[in-house]
Each structure stands twice: as C-alpha cells, then as structure tokens.
Amino acid sequence: MSWNERIYADERLTHRARAVYMYLRDRADADGKCWPGVKRIASDLHLSRRTAQRALADLEQAGYIRRDERFRENGSRTSNLYTIQ
C-alpha cells in the first residue's frame, strides 16, 4: 500500500492531519527530514497555530512522523525536526 493510500485509509486521522502530513512530505528531503516551524505550517495551510500543533501531535501519535526538538548554540529553541516514518 502506498503512503497516500495508507494515510487516507487511516480513520484515526483528521483531514487537517492528512493535510499537514502531505505538507511535510512535500518539503522533506531525500531522507524524509524537514524543519518548518508551526507558524509557517499554519500560515501556509490557513490553519490556526493550535490546529497545526494538534495535527502534528496526531501524526506523531499515529507513527507517521517523528518530532525532534532542535536548539541553537546559545540554547534557545528553534523549529523542530520532523522525520517522515
């Protein structure tokens, strides 16, 4: 089953989570990694930041993505690294 058939068949996911997943896949490199910020995801998909955060949490819980926090050299946070599973 291809990734798009799998994501559409998964009844646990909302349409927002599917849209965010496709957004991340579209921006991922050859290793399946990308790092857009929540603000960027929400803006590009015309979602609220909170809706984008919920969609990302749903995708992580369902095993479609892995989220790793990233930090700058001074210790402040930057955008998360998302890996397509």
N, CA, C and O atoms as a GROMACS GRO file, in nm:
protein
  340
    1MET      N    1   0.085  -0.117   0.000
    1MET     CA    2   0.000   0.000   0.000
    1MET      C    3   0.090   0.124   0.000
    1MET      O    4   0.184   0.133   0.079
    2SER      N    5   0.062   0.217  -0.087
    2SER     CA    6   0.143   0.339  -0.096
    2SER      C    7   0.112   0.430   0.022
    2SER      O    8   0.012   0.412   0.092
    3TRP      N    9   0.199   0.529   0.045
    3TRP     CA   10   0.181   0.619   0.160
    3TRP      C   11   0.049   0.695   0.151
    3TRP      O   12  -0.017   0.714   0.253
    4ASN      N   13   0.010   0.738   0.031
    4ASN     CA   14  -0.114   0.816   0.022
    4ASN      C   15  -0.238   0.728   0.042
    4ASN      O   16  -0.337   0.774   0.098
    5GLU      N   17  -0.233   0.604  -0.002
    5GLU     CA   18  -0.344   0.512   0.025
    5GLU      C   19  -0.354   0.484   0.174
    5GLU      O   20  -0.463   0.477   0.231
    6ARG      N   21  -0.238   0.468   0.238
    6ARG     CA   22  -0.234   0.438   0.381
    6ARG      C   23  -0.289   0.554   0.464
    6ARG      O   24  -0.367   0.532   0.556
    7ILE      N   25  -0.250   0.675   0.431
    7ILE     CA   26  -0.293   0.790   0.512
    7ILE      C   27  -0.442   0.818   0.493
    7ILE      O   28  -0.509   0.859   0.587
    8TYR      N   29  -0.494   0.796   0.372
    8TYR     CA   30  -0.637   0.817   0.350
    8TYR      C   31  -0.721   0.707   0.414
    8TYR      O   32  -0.836   0.730   0.452
    9ALA      N   33  -0.666   0.588   0.424
    9ALA     CA   34  -0.740   0.476   0.483
    9ALA      C   35  -0.741   0.480   0.636
    9ALA      O   36  -0.824   0.414   0.699
   10ASP      N   37  -0.650   0.555   0.695
   10ASP     CA   38  -0.638   0.560   0.841
   10ASP      C   39  -0.748   0.648   0.900
   10ASP      O   40  -0.743   0.771   0.889
   11GLU      N   41  -0.847   0.586   0.961
   11GLU     CA   42  -0.962   0.659   1.014
   11GLU      C   43  -0.930   0.738   1.141
   11GLU      O   44  -1.012   0.818   1.185
   12ARG      N   45  -0.812   0.716   1.201
   12ARG     CA   46  -0.774   0.791   1.320
   12ARG      C   47  -0.738   0.936   1.288
   12ARG      O   48  -0.742   1.022   1.376
   13LEU      N   49  -0.704   0.963   1.162
   13LEU     CA   50  -0.653   1.095   1.126
   13LEU      C   51  -0.764   1.187   1.076
   13LEU      O   52  -0.853   1.146   1.002
   14THR      N   53  -0.756   1.311   1.118
   14THR     CA   54  -0.848   1.414   1.068
   14THR      C   55  -0.799   1.463   0.932
   14THR      O   56  -0.686   1.435   0.892
   15HIS      N   57  -0.884   1.535   0.863
   15HIS     CA   58  -0.841   1.590   0.734
   15HIS      C   59  -0.728   1.690   0.754
   15HIS      O   60  -0.643   1.705   0.666
   16ARG      N   61  -0.725   1.759   0.866
   16ARG     CA   62  -0.617   1.853   0.894
   16ARG      C   63  -0.484   1.781   0.912
   16ARG      O   64  -0.381   1.826   0.863
   17ALA      N   65  -0.487   1.667   0.981
   17ALA     CA   66  -0.365   1.589   0.999
   17ALA      C   67  -0.314   1.537   0.865
   17ALA      O   68  -0.194   1.536   0.840
   18ARG      N   69  -0.405   1.495   0.779
   18ARG     CA   70  -0.365   1.450   0.645
   18ARG      C   71  -0.301   1.564   0.566
   18ARG      O   72  -0.200   1.544   0.499
   19ALA      N   73  -0.359   1.683   0.574
   19ALA     CA   74  -0.305   1.799   0.503
   19ALA      C   75  -0.165   1.832   0.554
   19ALA      O   76  -0.075   1.862   0.476
   20VAL      N   77  -0.146   1.828   0.685
   20VAL     CA   78  -0.014   1.858   0.743
   20VAL      C   79   0.086   1.751   0.701
   20VAL      O   80   0.201   1.782   0.671
   21TYR      N   81   0.044   1.625   0.699
   21TYR     CA   82   0.134   1.518   0.657
   21TYR      C   83   0.180   1.539   0.512
   21TYR      O   84   0.298   1.526   0.482
   22MET      N   85   0.087   1.570   0.425
   22MET     CA   86   0.124   1.595   0.285
   22MET      C   87   0.215   1.717   0.272
   22MET      O   88   0.307   1.718   0.191
   23TYR      N   89   0.190   1.818   0.354
   23TYR     CA   90   0.274   1.938   0.356
   23TYR      C   91   0.417   1.899   0.395
   23TYR      O   92   0.513   1.941   0.330
   24LEU      N   93   0.431   1.819   0.500
   24LEU     CA   94   0.564   1.777   0.544
   24LEU      C   95   0.633   1.689   0.440
   24LEU      O   96   0.752   1.706   0.414
   25ARG      N   97   0.559   1.596   0.381
   25ARG     CA   98   0.618   1.510   0.276
   25ARG      C   99   0.667   1.593   0.158
   25ARG      O  100   0.772   1.566   0.101
   26ASP      N  101   0.590   1.694   0.125
   26ASP     CA  102   0.624   1.781   0.013
   26ASP      C  103   0.754   1.858   0.038
   26ASP      O  104   0.826   1.890  -0.056
   27ARG      N  105   0.784   1.887   0.162
   27ARG     CA  106   0.901   1.967   0.197
   27ARG      C  107   1.018   1.884   0.248
   27ARG      O  108   1.126   1.939   0.274
   28ALA      N  109   0.999   1.755   0.262
   28ALA     CA  110   1.103   1.668   0.315
   28ALA      C  111   1.215   1.645   0.213
   28ALA      O  112   1.191   1.643   0.092
   29ASP      N  113   1.336   1.627   0.265
   29ASP     CA  114   1.448   1.595   0.179
   29ASP      C  115   1.448   1.445   0.147
   29ASP      O  116   1.353   1.375   0.180
   30ALA      N  117   1.553   1.398   0.083
   30ALA     CA  118   1.560   1.257   0.041
   30ALA      C  119   1.558   1.161   0.160
   30ALA      O  120   1.521   1.045   0.146
   31ASP      N  121   1.598   1.210   0.278
   31ASP     CA  122   1.597   1.128   0.399
   31ASP      C  123   1.466   1.139   0.476
   31ASP      O  124   1.452   1.081   0.584
   32GLY      N  125   1.368   1.213   0.422
   32GLY     CA  126   1.240   1.228   0.488
   32GLY      C  127   1.241   1.329   0.600
   32GLY      O  128   1.156   1.324   0.689
   33LYS      N  129   1.338   1.422   0.600
   33LYS     CA  130   1.351   1.520   0.707
   33LYS      C  131   1.314   1.660   0.658
   33LYS      O  132   1.347   1.698   0.546
   34CYS      N  133   1.246   1.735   0.743
   34CYS     CA  134   1.215   1.875   0.716
   34CYS      C  135   1.199   1.947   0.848
   34CYS      O  136   1.185   1.883   0.953
   35TRP      N  137   1.201   2.078   0.846
   35TRP     CA  138   1.200   2.153   0.971
   35TRP      C  139   1.121   2.284   0.964
   35TRP      O  140   1.169   2.387   1.013
   36PRO      N  141   1.002   2.283   0.906
   36PRO     CA  142   0.922   2.406   0.907
   36PRO      C  143   0.870   2.434   1.048
   36PRO      O  144   0.841   2.340   1.123
   37GLY      N  145   0.858   2.559   1.084
   37GLY     CA  146   0.802   2.594   1.212
   37GLY      C  147   0.650   2.581   1.211
   37GLY      O  148   0.589   2.581   1.105
   38VAL      N  149   0.591   2.570   1.328
   38VAL     CA  150   0.446   2.558   1.340
   38VAL      C  151   0.378   2.681   1.280
   38VAL      O  152   0.275   2.670   1.213
   39LYS      N  153   0.436   2.796   1.303
   39LYS     CA  154   0.380   2.920   1.249
   39LYS      C  155   0.375   2.915   1.096
   39LYS      O  156   0.276   2.956   1.036
   40ARG      N  157   0.480   2.865   1.033
   40ARG     CA  158   0.487   2.853   0.887
   40ARG      C  159   0.385   2.751   0.837
   40ARG      O  160   0.315   2.777   0.739
   41ILE      N  161   0.377   2.636   0.902
   41ILE     CA  162   0.282   2.533   0.862
   41ILE      C  163   0.140   2.589   0.869
   41ILE      O  164   0.062   2.575   0.774
   42ALA      N  165   0.108   2.652   0.981
   42ALA     CA  166  -0.026   2.708   0.999
   42ALA      C  167  -0.056   2.814   0.894
   42ALA      O  168  -0.166   2.816   0.837
   43SER      N  169   0.038   2.900   0.868
   43SER     CA  170   0.018   3.007   0.770
   43SER      C  171  -0.002   2.951   0.630
   43SER      O  172  -0.094   2.990   0.559
   44ASP      N  173   0.085   2.859   0.590
   44ASP     CA  174   0.077   2.803   0.455
   44ASP      C  175  -0.051   2.724   0.432
   44ASP      O  176  -0.104   2.722   0.320
   45LEU      N  177  -0.102   2.657   0.536
   45LEU     CA  178  -0.221   2.574   0.522
   45LEU      C  179  -0.348   2.646   0.567
   45LEU      O  180  -0.456   2.587   0.566
   46HIS      N  181  -0.336   2.772   0.606
   46HIS     CA  182  -0.451   2.852   0.652
   46HIS      C  183  -0.520   2.787   0.771
   46HIS      O  184  -0.643   2.775   0.775
   47LEU      N  185  -0.439   2.744   0.867
   47LEU     CA  186  -0.488   2.685   0.991
   47LEU      C  187  -0.446   2.774   1.107
   47LEU      O  188  -0.356   2.858   1.092
   48SER      N  189  -0.509   2.757   1.221
   48SER     CA  190  -0.459   2.824   1.340
   48SER      C  191  -0.334   2.749   1.386
   48SER      O  192  -0.314   2.633   1.352
   49ARG      N  193  -0.251   2.816   1.463
   49ARG     CA  194  -0.130   2.751   1.514
   49ARG      C  195  -0.167   2.631   1.600
   49ARG      O  196  -0.102   2.526   1.593
   50ARG      N  197  -0.270   2.645   1.681
   50ARG     CA  198  -0.312   2.536   1.769
   50ARG      C  199  -0.362   2.416   1.688
   50ARG      O  200  -0.335   2.302   1.725
   51THR      N  201  -0.434   2.440   1.580
   51THR     CA  202  -0.481   2.330   1.495
   51THR      C  203  -0.362   2.258   1.432
   51THR      O  204  -0.360   2.136   1.424
   52ALA      N  205  -0.263   2.334   1.386
   52ALA     CA  206  -0.142   2.273   1.330
   52ALA      C  207  -0.070   2.190   1.435
   52ALA      O  208  -0.021   2.082   1.405
   53GLN      N  209  -0.062   2.240   1.558
   53GLN     CA  210   0.002   2.165   1.666
   53GLN      C  211  -0.072   2.036   1.696
   53GLN      O  212  -0.010   1.932   1.717
   54ARG      N  213  -0.206   2.042   1.698
   54ARG     CA  214  -0.284   1.920   1.721
   54ARG      C  215  -0.264   1.819   1.609
   54ARG      O  216  -0.251   1.700   1.635
   55ALA      N  217  -0.260   1.866   1.485
   55ALA     CA  218  -0.239   1.777   1.370
   55ALA      C  219  -0.102   1.710   1.380
   55ALA      O  220  -0.090   1.590   1.354
   56LEU      N  221   0.000   1.786   1.416
   56LEU     CA  222   0.134   1.729   1.432
   56LEU      C  223   0.136   1.624   1.544
   56LEU      O  224   0.198   1.519   1.529
   57ALA      N  225   0.069   1.653   1.654
   57ALA     CA  226   0.062   1.557   1.765
   57ALA      C  227  -0.010   1.430   1.721
   57ALA      O  228   0.032   1.320   1.756
   58ASP      N  229  -0.118   1.445   1.645
   58ASP     CA  230  -0.192   1.328   1.594
   58ASP      C  231  -0.103   1.242   1.504
   58ASP      O  232  -0.103   1.120   1.514
   59LEU      N  233  -0.028   1.308   1.417
   59LEU     CA  234   0.061   1.235   1.326
   59LEU      C  235   0.172   1.163   1.402
   59LEU      O  236   0.209   1.050   1.369
   60GLU      N  237   0.225   1.229   1.502
   60GLU     CA  238   0.331   1.167   1.582
   60GLU      C  239   0.276   1.047   1.661
   60GLU      O  240   0.339   0.942   1.666
   61GLN      N  241   0.159   1.064   1.720
   61GLN     CA  242   0.098   0.956   1.798
   61GLN      C  243   0.064   0.836   1.709
   61GLN      O  244   0.077   0.722   1.752
   62ALA      N  245   0.021   0.862   1.586
   62ALA     CA  246  -0.014   0.754   1.493
   62ALA      C  247   0.109   0.691   1.428
   62ALA      O  248   0.097   0.591   1.357
   63GLY      N  249   0.227   0.748   1.450
   63GLY     CA  250   0.350   0.690   1.398
   63GLY      C  251   0.388   0.733   1.257
   63GLY      O  252   0.472   0.669   1.194
   64TYR      N  253   0.327   0.839   1.206
   64TYR     CA  254   0.358   0.886   1.071
   64TYR      C  255   0.480   0.977   1.067
   64TYR      O  256   0.549   0.984   0.965
   65ILE      N  257   0.506   1.046   1.178
   65ILE     CA  258   0.623   1.133   1.185
   65ILE      C  259   0.693   1.114   1.319
   65ILE      O  260   0.634   1.066   1.415
   66ARG      N  261   0.819   1.154   1.322
   66ARG     CA  262   0.894   1.164   1.448
   66ARG      C  263   0.934   1.310   1.461
   66ARG      O  264   0.978   1.372   1.365
   67ARG      N  265   0.917   1.364   1.580
   67ARG     CA  266   0.948   1.504   1.605
   67ARG      C  267   1.067   1.510   1.702
   67ARG      O  268   1.063   1.450   1.809
   68ASP      N  269   1.172   1.583   1.663
   68ASP     CA  270   1.288   1.603   1.748
   68ASP      C  271   1.307   1.752   1.770
   68ASP      O  272   1.310   1.830   1.675
   69GLU      N  273   1.319   1.791   1.896
   69GLU     CA  274   1.344   1.932   1.926
   69GLU      C  275   1.484   1.969   1.882
   69GLU      O  276   1.577   1.889   1.889
   70ARG      N  277   1.497   2.093   1.836
   70ARG     CA  278   1.628   2.144   1.794
   70ARG      C  279   1.659   2.271   1.873
   70ARG      O  280   1.569   2.346   1.910
   71PHE      N  281   1.787   2.293   1.897
   71PHE     CA  282   1.831   2.408   1.975
   71PHE      C  283   1.946   2.480   1.905
   71PHE      O  284   2.027   2.418   1.836
   72ARG      N  285   1.951   2.610   1.924
   72ARG     CA  286   2.061   2.691   1.872
   72ARG      C  287   2.182   2.674   1.965
   72ARG      O  288   2.172   2.616   2.073
   73GLU      N  289   2.296   2.725   1.921
   73GLU     CA  290   2.418   2.715   2.002
   73GLU      C  291   2.403   2.784   2.137
   73GLU      O  292   2.464   2.741   2.235
   74ASN      N  293   2.320   2.890   2.143
   74ASN     CA  294   2.303   2.961   2.270
   74ASN      C  295   2.200   2.894   2.360
   74ASN      O  296   2.172   2.945   2.469
   75GLY      N  297   2.144   2.782   2.318
   75GLY     CA  298   2.049   2.706   2.399
   75GLY      C  299   1.902   2.736   2.374
   75GLY      O  300   1.815   2.666   2.424
   76SER      N  301   1.874   2.840   2.296
   76SER     CA  302   1.734   2.872   2.267
   76SER      C  303   1.678   2.772   2.165
   76SER      O  304   1.751   2.714   2.085
   77ARG      N  305   1.546   2.754   2.171
   77ARG     CA  306   1.481   2.659   2.081
   77ARG      C  307   1.466   2.717   1.941
   77ARG      O  308   1.453   2.838   1.923
   78THR      N  309   1.469   2.629   1.844
   78THR     CA  310   1.439   2.664   1.706
   78THR      C  311   1.332   2.565   1.658
   78THR      O  312   1.277   2.490   1.739
   79SER      N  313   1.304   2.564   1.531
   79SER     CA  314   1.196   2.476   1.483
   79SER      C  315   1.233   2.328   1.505
   79SER      O  316   1.350   2.291   1.509
   80ASN      N  317   1.131   2.248   1.518
   80ASN     CA  318   1.151   2.104   1.536
   80ASN      C  319   1.196   2.041   1.405
   80ASN      O  320   1.172   2.095   1.297
   81LEU      N  321   1.262   1.927   1.417
   81LEU     CA  322   1.297   1.846   1.302
   81LEU      C  323   1.192   1.737   1.291
   81LEU      O  324   1.171   1.661   1.386
   82TYR      N  325   1.127   1.728   1.177
   82TYR     CA  326   1.026   1.625   1.154
   82TYR      C  327   1.083   1.522   1.057
   82TYR      O  328   1.140   1.557   0.954
   83THR      N  329   1.067   1.396   1.092
   83THR     CA  330   1.112   1.286   1.007
   83THR      C  331   0.991   1.203   0.970
   83THR      O  332   0.919   1.155   1.057
   84ILE      N  333   0.970   1.186   0.840
   84ILE     CA  334   0.862   1.102   0.791
   84ILE      C  335   0.898   0.957   0.819
   84ILE      O  336   1.008   0.913   0.784
   85GLN      N  337   0.808   0.884   0.880
   85GLN     CA  338   0.835   0.742   0.916
   85GLN      C  339   0.790   0.649   0.805
   85GLN      O  340   0.805   0.528   0.817
   0.00000   0.00000   0.00000
